[in-house]
Amino acid sequence: MRFAGFQKTSLIDYPDRVASVLFTAGCNLRCPYCHNGELVQGYTGPFHEEEDILEDLLVRKRYVDSVVVSGGEPTLDPGLPAFLEMLRGHEFNVKLDTNGLKPDALRECMPFLDYIAMDIKTSLENYTSLGTEDTALILKSINIIKECELDYEFRCTAVPGFVETETVQKMGEMVRGAKKFVFQQYKPEKTLDPEYNEVKAYSEERIQEFARVMDDFVDKVVLRV
C-alpha cells in the first residue's frame, strides 16, 4: 500500500492509546464539509511507501505500539487486509476508520483489527447529498460491527444541516443497541466545499442535547467537543 499521509504520533485518534496514523487517498463519498478534501479526489502525491512506514513504525514501537488506518476511505484499497495482517504480525494494536460503504472489505479486515470506528454521518435519506444512494451497505456494516467482538465506536461529526435533533433520532434507530456512540465537534477549516468554511459549529450545549437523544438507543455516548 501507499499512503498519502503519516502522522507519527497522535493522542486522540485511538482511545486511551498513543498511536501513529496513516491516511489513504481516495474516497467513495463527497462530504462537502470534509476537512481532508485533498485526499478525496485527484491526489497525486507525495506518497509514503509501505516499506518505509513499516521501518519507521518498528523503530518507534517501544513508544508507539498502535496504528490507526484512516483516509480518505481505506477499504477502497484491495491491499488493506494484507497490510493490516502484517501490522498484527508485528504485534501492533490496529484501529480502522471507515465510512461503512464497503462491508465485505470491512469483514475481510476484521481478523486483523483491535478497534473499529465507523462514521454515521447523517440519517439515511441524507446520504444522497454526500454522494451515495446505496444505504443498504451502510446498514450492513453497522450490523457487522454490532455483532463483532472487537472494541468499536460509531461516531458522528455534528455538522449543522446534516445533524439536527430529528436526524439524531433517525441515526439512533440505525445503530440501536450499539455499545458506543461518539459525537465530534465540527471544525470549519479546509473543507472540500469552501462554503462550509463559513458554517458556524454547534455549541457544546447543543451537542449535549444530541447526546441525550442518542442515549436512548446505545449503551454509552461520548462527546469529543
C-alpha positions in Angstrom: 0.0 0.0 0.0 0.9 3.7 -0.4 -0.2 6.3 2.0 -0.9 10.0 1.4 -0.2 11.0 5.0 1.7 9.7 8.0 1.2 11.2 11.4 3.8 9.7 13.6 2.2 10.4 17.0 -1.4 11.1 17.9 -3.0 11.2 21.4 -6.6 11.5 20.1 -7.2 9.0 17.2 -7.1 5.8 19.2 -8.9 5.9 22.6 -6.6 5.5 25.5 -3.6 4.9 23.3 -0.7 6.8 21.7 -0.8 5.9 18.0 0.6 6.6 14.6 -2.0 7.5 12.0 -1.8 6.5 8.3 -4.0 8.2 5.7 -5.1 6.7 2.4 -6.1 8.7 -0.6 -9.4 8.4 -2.4 -13.0 8.2 -1.0 -16.4 6.9 -2.2 -18.2 9.8 -0.6 -18.1 13.6 -1.3 -19.0 15.1 2.0 -18.9 18.9 1.4 -17.6 19.6 4.9 -14.7 17.0 4.7 -11.5 18.5 6.2 -9.3 16.0 4.3 -10.6 17.2 1.0 -7.2 17.0 -0.6 -7.3 13.2 -0.1 -10.8 12.7 -1.5 -10.1 13.1 -5.2 -7.2 13.8 -7.5 -4.4 13.3 -5.0 -1.2 12.6 -7.0 1.4 12.6 -4.2 3.7 12.6 -2.5 3.2 9.2 -1.1 4.7 7.2 1.8 5.7 3.7 0.8 4.6 0.8 2.9 8.2 -0.5 3.4 9.4 2.9 4.7 6.4 3.3 7.0 6.9 -0.2 8.5 10.6 0.6 9.1 9.7 3.8 10.9 6.9 2.1 13.0 9.2 -0.7 14.1 12.0 1.8 15.2 9.4 3.6 17.3 7.4 0.6 18.5 8.8 0.8 22.0 6.9 4.1 22.5 4.1 3.9 20.0 2.6 0.4 19.6 -0.7 1.3 18.0 -1.6 2.2 14.4 -4.7 3.9 13.0 -5.5 3.5 9.3 -7.8 6.3 8.2 -8.5 8.2 5.0 -9.9 9.0 2.6 -11.6 5.6 2.8 -9.1 2.8 3.5 -11.3 -0.1 2.4 -11.1 1.1 -1.2 -7.6 -0.3 -1.4 -7.5 -4.1 -2.0 -4.2 -4.3 -0.3 -5.6 -3.3 3.1 -6.3 -6.7 4.6 -2.7 -7.9 3.9 -1.3 -4.7 5.3 -3.3 -5.0 8.5 -2.2 -8.6 8.8 1.4 -7.5 8.6 0.9 -4.9 11.3 -0.7 -7.5 13.6 2.2 -9.9 12.8 4.5 -7.3 14.3 2.2 -7.1 17.3 0.8 -3.6 16.8 -2.7 -2.7 18.0 -4.6 -1.7 15.0 -7.6 0.6 14.5 -9.5 1.2 11.3 -11.6 4.2 10.4 -14.3 3.7 7.8 -17.5 5.1 6.4 -19.0 1.7 6.1 -19.7 1.6 2.3 -17.6 -1.5 1.8 -19.0 -4.0 4.2 -17.4 -7.0 2.5 -14.0 -5.4 2.7 -14.6 -4.5 6.3 -15.4 -8.1 7.2 -12.2 -9.2 5.4 -10.2 -6.8 7.6 -11.7 -7.7 10.9 -9.4 -10.6 11.9 -6.5 -8.2 12.0 -8.2 -5.3 13.9 -8.5 -4.4 17.5 -10.8 -1.4 17.2 -13.2 -0.1 14.5 -14.6 3.4 14.2 -17.4 3.8 11.7 -18.8 7.2 10.7 -22.5 7.7 10.9 -22.7 11.0 9.0 -26.4 11.7 9.0 -29.8 10.0 8.6 -30.1 7.5 5.7 -32.1 9.8 3.4 -29.4 12.5 3.6 -26.6 10.3 2.3 -27.6 11.2 -1.3 -26.2 14.7 -0.5 -22.9 13.0 0.4 -22.6 11.1 -2.8 -24.3 7.7 -2.4 -27.8 6.2 -2.5 -26.8 2.7 -1.6 -27.5 3.0 2.1 -28.1 -0.8 2.4 -24.3 -1.1 2.5 -24.1 1.3 5.5 -26.7 -0.7 7.4 -24.9 -4.0 6.6 -21.6 -2.6 8.0 -23.5 -1.4 11.1 -24.8 -4.9 11.8 -21.4 -6.5 11.1 -19.8 -4.2 13.7 -22.5 -4.5 16.3 -22.2 -8.3 16.1 -18.4 -8.4 16.3 -16.4 -9.0 19.5 -14.0 -6.1 18.8 -13.9 -2.8 20.5 -15.8 -0.3 18.3 -17.5 3.0 18.1 -19.9 4.7 15.8 -19.2 8.4 15.5 -20.7 11.5 14.1 -19.3 14.9 13.3 -22.0 17.3 14.3 -22.3 19.3 11.1 -25.1 21.9 11.1 -27.7 21.0 8.4 -26.7 17.3 8.3 -27.1 16.7 12.1 -30.2 18.1 13.8 -32.3 16.7 16.6 -34.6 14.8 14.2 -31.6 13.5 12.4 -30.1 12.2 15.6 -33.3 10.3 16.4 -33.1 8.5 13.0 -29.4 7.8 13.5 -30.2 6.3 16.8 -32.6 3.9 15.1 -29.8 3.0 12.7 -27.4 2.0 15.5 -29.9 0.8 18.1 -28.2 -1.5 20.7 -24.7 -0.4 19.9 -22.1 -0.2 22.7 -20.7 3.2 22.0 -21.6 6.4 20.0 -19.4 9.4 19.8 -20.3 13.0 18.8 -17.4 15.1 17.5 -17.3 18.8 17.1 -17.3 20.2 13.6 -14.2 22.3 12.7 -14.9 24.5 9.7 -11.5 24.6 8.1 -10.0 23.4 4.7 -13.4 21.9 3.7 -14.0 20.2 0.4 -16.7 22.7 -0.4 -15.3 26.1 0.6 -18.7 27.3 1.6 -18.6 25.0 4.6 -15.6 27.0 6.0 -18.2 29.6 6.9 -20.6 27.3 8.7 -20.7 28.0 12.4 -20.1 25.0 14.6 -22.7 24.0 17.2 -22.2 25.0 20.8 -21.2 22.3 23.3 -24.6 22.6 24.9 -26.4 21.8 21.6 -24.2 18.7 21.1 -25.1 17.6 24.7 -28.7 17.8 23.6 -27.9 15.4 20.7 -26.2 13.1 23.2 -29.3 13.0 25.4 -31.4 11.9 22.4 -28.8 9.2 21.4 -28.6 7.9 24.9 -32.0 6.2 24.4 -30.5 4.0 21.7 -27.0 3.0 22.8 -25.1 1.8 25.9 -22.7 4.8 26.0 -22.5 8.2 24.5 -19.2 10.1 24.4 -18.6 13.8 23.5 -15.4 15.0 21.8 -16.0 18.7 21.7 
